[in-house]
């Protein structure tokens, strides 16, 4: 593809991962903690080991919201992971930030795998490059927010989901279920991923012949079946079960069932549902469309900052172009096209909540991989003579915002005390 094949994809990927590592780990402990990190996440991550695992599991929401609950609080998995690393290294903020930064590097690698398997290796390289340098990713993968871990689990889940619904992909389906369960034990946003799995499985099922019933086996009627007949019946039953496991409904059941099993290991569902039914924080009570639209209008200046600093115009334009291309070829859409569109549609309500300003910018990390994929689709559709120029225009123009906003030399566009004020660690 133009000038890109001058280096082989493995070397380009290694260079991309190295860049992702450098921009995330460079001077990692220099920025002071934001108020959210200082008052919320760091104390939790330092102290969670003081509770037994059974107590942690029964916490319906994270420890901060245990004293001021909201109905969409976060389970404790990411806090538990960081606490373990802190206990093995040192109980300081830089250890927790290193976990999140490493999750960002891994997300860059998963972005490549998504692009490679859904489309081509060069789609994967472009997606990984965007994930490595995106200002949003650099900024919040250098903080103690939970979203770096969640976005990694979500992207890895989608990759395994795509492979798990392929023929002979049963092992990948189990891996997708495990990742989905871990994501559910990290943030409540993972419920959108359950919808994604069911919707994508339903579409794939409707497009295949996997729902055709196996032909009935004719067996002779006997008053006293012989042992040989019973052995044959068991063999036929197992063959039918094996065949059923290859169908789309069985794969989706396997994914969701595995996810539920993993989830209940880390979270007690009863306590969690009870906290959601009886929220205390009234800031999340009014979720009517009128309230969200009016709040969205009041946040219009913030949205301009989001487009400029978090995503940069070239990435947004390329992603919009990729979505238009997929919609135009929908009549002959591939399974990858279908998955990408369903990914966006099922997570759209979550994006809308973040756009309405009801949550911080860190929630956008979940959209780094799909937006990068859309941008790669648009860039790779260009004529070869324009390909390198478009790629450079997307990545190089991103660098000023990556360095200024990613390293917190520029203020966040989100008008919130918890996201905009640096604070010393709470005593």
Order of alpha helices (4+ residues) and beta strands (2+ residues): alpha-alpha-alpha-alpha-alpha-alpha-alpha-alpha-alpha-alpha-alpha-alpha-alpha-alpha-alpha-alpha-alpha-alpha-alpha-alpha-alpha
